[in-house]
Amino acid sequence: MALQDYQTALVTGASSGIGAATVRLLAARGLSVHALARRRDRLAELEDAGDVTIHAVDIRDRDALYETLGKIEVDILVNSAGVGSRFDAFHELDPDNIDATLETNIFGTIHAARAVSPGMVARGRGHIVNIGSIFGLHAIGAAVYGASKGAVHVLSQDLRHDLKGTGIRVTEVSPGRAATEIFATMTDDPAAQSAMAEGFEIITAQDVAEAVIWALDQPWRVNISLIELTSTEQVPGGVGIHPVAGRSSHD
Ligand SMILES: NC(=O)c1ccc[n+]([C@@H]2O[C@H](COP(=O)([O-])OP(=O)(O)OC[C@H]3O[C@@H](n4cnc5c(N)ncnc54)[C@H](OP(=O)(O)O)[C@@H]3O)[C@@H](O)[C@H]2O)c1
């Protein structure tokens, strides 16, 4: 089942970054797209992309999420809503920020999948794409964010087992550092936010969205289970200095 065989999609985290880029690509391919995030004004900017319906919902509000998703039928779910955890040292992290990170990145992802999957099972087709992270695949050094994305990794791989035979495909797309607004969720310091995009050419939201579309566009016999993509100059889990060449690496 390639992309042209799907008709409707839901993208969470659609108001910026990877989610917004994915909405635009799906709409350009003729799909009817539901775009979900908290910021209604930013979602409204997507309405010129094609057949796009916006839903201003906090994914941590479980009742609102199930109520919203219970009213729509989607062939594709792209779970992109997520926040980065703060730059602070682990022992200084605000407990509220820990909860917000886990509630958004884990609970939001699981509940969105749970909410749309009954319809997919009933129709015998569907595709769930979870945006993970290299932090979920490698120990890089952001324990709470890494734990949240590690959960997304195991969730995605286990969903392949749990949904086998239902007609639902599951894909995890785990990017390295990409130029989006997520840096603002990690630190309030504009200089530190800018520094995240400096030093080497980082990938873009569009790069990641193109990978999502590629996975969705495969023929039915193919399930792309995991895509890890990074900047050419970013090596996940790298220590500061390359032990042989003496070059710095970037995590
Ligand atoms: N950029 C990177 O370097 C990078 C690398 C690896 C993985 N990722 C992952 O990629 C995904 C997308 O992030 P991004 O880089 O595109 O960042 P972004 O531009 O900050 O987008 C994050 C999106 O999530 C939404 N969101 C956050 N909290 C939400 C909530 N409680 N309810 C509903 N929506 C919520 C935001 O919208 P509102 O604020 O309007 O709600 C926004 O649309 C995330 O899961 C992130 O962990 C990013």
The ligand as an SDF file (V2000), in Angstrom:
LIG
                    3D

 48 52  0  0  0  0  0  0  0  0999 V2000
   14.6780   18.8770   16.0850 N   0  0  0  0  0  0  0  0  0  0  0  0
   15.4620   17.9190   16.5210 C   0  0  0  0  0  0  0  0  0  0  0  0
   16.6790   18.0840   16.6640 O   0  0  0  0  0  0  0  0  0  0  0  0
   14.8800   16.5560   16.7780 C   0  0  0  0  0  0  0  0  0  0  0  0
   15.7330   15.4650   16.7750 C   0  0  0  0  0  0  0  0  0  0  0  0
   15.2230   14.2100   17.0410 C   0  0  0  0  0  0  0  0  0  0  0  0
   13.8660   14.0490   17.2690 C   0  0  0  0  0  0  0  0  0  0  0  0
   13.0490   15.1380   17.2690 N   0  0  0  0  0  0  0  0  0  0  0  0
   11.6160   14.9060   17.5310 C   0  0  0  0  0  0  0  0  0  0  0  0
   10.8840   15.3930   16.4580 O   0  0  0  0  0  0  0  0  0  0  0  0
    9.5450   15.6840   16.8910 C   0  0  0  0  0  0  0  0  0  0  0  0
    9.1500   17.0430   16.3360 C   0  0  0  0  0  0  0  0  0  0  0  0
    9.9650   18.0370   16.9190 O   0  0  0  0  0  0  0  0  0  0  0  0
   10.5130   19.2570   16.0780 P   0  0  0  0  0  0  0  0  0  0  0  0
   11.9810   19.1210   16.0260 O   0  0  0  0  0  0  0  0  0  0  0  0
    9.7410   19.4110   14.8320 O   0  0  0  0  0  0  0  0  0  0  0  0
   10.2220   20.4380   17.1060 O   0  0  0  0  0  0  0  0  0  0  0  0
    9.1650   21.6330   17.1200 P   0  0  0  0  0  0  0  0  0  0  0  0
    9.3020   22.4670   15.9160 O   0  0  0  0  0  0  0  0  0  0  0  0
    9.3200   22.2630   18.4590 O   0  0  0  0  0  0  0  0  0  0  0  0
    7.7750   20.8550   17.0300 O   0  0  0  0  0  0  0  0  0  0  0  0
    7.2220   20.2050   18.1360 C   0  0  0  0  0  0  0  0  0  0  0  0
    5.7430   20.1250   17.9110 C   0  0  0  0  0  0  0  0  0  0  0  0
    5.1410   19.4230   19.0150 O   0  0  0  0  0  0  0  0  0  0  0  0
    4.0140   20.1610   19.4300 C   0  0  0  0  0  0  0  0  0  0  0  0
    3.7360   19.9240   20.8380 N   0  0  0  0  0  0  0  0  0  0  0  0
    4.5880   20.0470   21.8950 C   0  0  0  0  0  0  0  0  0  0  0  0
    3.9420   19.8040   23.0420 N   0  0  0  0  0  0  0  0  0  0  0  0
    2.6550   19.5060   22.6990 C   0  0  0  0  0  0  0  0  0  0  0  0
    1.4910   19.1790   23.4340 C   0  0  0  0  0  0  0  0  0  0  0  0
    1.5070   19.1050   24.7840 N   0  0  0  0  0  0  0  0  0  0  0  0
    0.3450   18.9450   22.7700 N   0  0  0  0  0  0  0  0  0  0  0  0
    0.3020   19.0160   21.4120 C   0  0  0  0  0  0  0  0  0  0  0  0
    1.3700   19.3250   20.6570 N   0  0  0  0  0  0  0  0  0  0  0  0
    2.5290   19.5660   21.3000 C   0  0  0  0  0  0  0  0  0  0  0  0
    4.3690   21.6260   19.1610 C   0  0  0  0  0  0  0  0  0  0  0  0
    3.2040   22.4050   18.9790 O   0  0  0  0  0  0  0  0  0  0  0  0
    2.5340   23.3790   20.0550 P   0  0  0  0  0  0  0  0  0  0  0  0
    3.6250   24.0280   20.8550 O   0  0  0  0  0  0  0  0  0  0  0  0
    1.7620   24.3250   19.1940 O   0  0  0  0  0  0  0  0  0  0  0  0
    1.6450   22.5020   20.8640 O   0  0  0  0  0  0  0  0  0  0  0  0
    5.0800   21.4830   17.8240 C   0  0  0  0  0  0  0  0  0  0  0  0
    4.1380   21.4670   16.7810 O   0  0  0  0  0  0  0  0  0  0  0  0
    9.5870   15.6260   18.4150 C   0  0  0  0  0  0  0  0  0  0  0  0
    9.0140   14.4190   18.8430 O   0  0  0  0  0  0  0  0  0  0  0  0
   11.0690   15.6440   18.7370 C   0  0  0  0  0  0  0  0  0  0  0  0
   11.3610   15.0010   19.9480 O   0  0  0  0  0  0  0  0  0  0  0  0
   13.5130   16.3770   17.0120 C   0  0  0  0  0  0  0  0  0  0  0  0
  1  2  1  0
  2  3  2  0
  2  4  1  0
  4  5  1  0
  4 48  2  0
  5  6  2  0
  6  7  1  0
  7  8  2  0
  8  9  1  0
  8 48  1  0
  9 10  1  0
  9 46  1  0
 10 11  1  0
 11 12  1  0
 11 44  1  0
 12 13  1  0
 13 14  1  0
 14 15  2  0
 14 16  1  0
 14 17  1  0
 17 18  1  0
 18 19  2  0
 18 20  1  0
 18 21  1  0
 21 22  1  0
 22 23  1  0
 23 24  1  0
 23 42  1  0
 24 25  1  0
 25 26  1  0
 25 36  1  0
 26 27  1  0
 26 35  1  0
 27 28  2  0
 28 29  1  0
 29 30  1  0
 29 35  2  0
 30 31  1  0
 30 32  2  0
 32 33  1  0
 33 34  2  0
 34 35  1  0
 36 37  1  0
 36 42  1  0
 37 38  1  0
 38 39  2  0
 38 40  1  0
 38 41  1  0
 42 43  1  0
 44 45  1  0
 44 46  1  0
 46 47  1  0
M  CHG  2   8   1  16  -1
M  END
$$$$
